[in-house]
Amino acid sequence: MKITKRKFKAVLCAILSVCVLTFSVYPVFAAEQESTETVTEETQATTIDPNDIDALESRRQELQAQSDKYQQILEKTKENIADQEEYVNALVSKVKVLDDKIELSHQSINELNGKIQDKQTAIDNANKSIENQMNTLRNRLRNIYMAGNTTDLEIIFGAKSFSDFLDKMELVEALSDYDNNLINSIKGDLENISKEKAELEKDMDSLEAEEASLESDQQELNKILEENKELLAGLYKTSDKATSEIQNGALESDDIEKAISNYYAEKARLEAERAEQERNNNSNSGGSSSGTVHDDLEVSPSGFVWPCPGYYYLTSEWNEDRGSYNHGAIDIADAGIMGADVVAAKEGVVIDSYNGCYHNWGKDGSCGCGGGYGNYVMIAHDGGKMTVYGHLSTTMVYTGQHVYQGQVIGFVGSTGHSTGAHLHFETRLNGVKYNPMTEYQS
């Protein structure tokens, strides 16, 4: 049975491309929620026979696709949350500015009210002063009348002498001028105060209109603020839901990974037993595995030899982020590597191989062969370890064959999803990928 991990990645990339083109989180919030609910139904746990490896692989691919889709929702929602929070903060700041303006208007109105009250008091005092002066004038005129000296003729005939006559005339004129001047002065002050009061009242009307406008703007902003807070709460809810679904999917995916690892561990154990039996049979019969063996290669402390002798440049290292997935292997490439020997890093049994890809050239995408690996070989070793060699131009071994460390198992090529000649080399422990370079640490 062939493991189609690379094919899974290619399919996953296609799914993500469709998701990116067809899915939009913001501002179509209702559509996002509908999509979230749809995927939620898809992430319900499915009961699968642990021994049905094809179903397990299929479910793992499905969960990975759903996880990536939810991750897109989550990332987009986070961006929208950041934008929405910034907008809400701006609205809050603007409302606060309006609060400050309204408070200043209140203070100005109160100050004007005080000034208007002062002017009114001054007007009242002026009116009172005029009234008092008029009363005084009335009393003087009444006294003059009662004294009988109210006409110029009476003043002339009543004068004891010409000098007395002049004094009385001057007194009457002085009293009259004084009263007139006093009344005119009070009237002038009253007119000025009334004019100032009218201007203050006009300013008051303008301030009250401005305050009413500010309060209207404040009410509108508060309404917008509440609407955006509700939208922000919805985005938080969507983010939490997406996170929850990713976690739920991860839990199920972990269970499936364990089942897959157990499957391959058991398969590797059985293959190792069969290989041991084969070695015993070959030893008894004098036979051995066929193929060229490089017996002069340096063995690492962990017991591995380099899979592509003479070529050590890495164009891609372990766990390289490739957008929708992590590489999970190393790529070995260098000038003239096309056709170079690929050897078994350690003795073991070929548990899977593919040699049907003829697209041995660099390409922008996958030709679909070998699940993206192109021509490949998978070898099970003792201790539950396994090595994978991808993009070979051709393979030199077959499934079930026992191979020795350093034995040539194929040649470097560019089949499958490959942009140029290189060797894709990965290591697994009980079916789980780990960094191949840990096998070559001194």
Beta strands, then each sheet from edge to edge (+ up, - down):
strand 1: 314-316
strand 2: 330-332
strand 3: 341-343
strand 4: 348-354
strand 5: 375-380
strand 6: 385-395
strand 7: 402-403
strand 8: 408-412
strand 9: 423-429
strand 10: 432-434
sheet 1: 1+ 2- 9+ 6- 5+ 4- 7+
sheet 2: 1+ 2- 9+ 10-
sheet 3: 1+ 2- 9+ 6- 8+ 3-
end
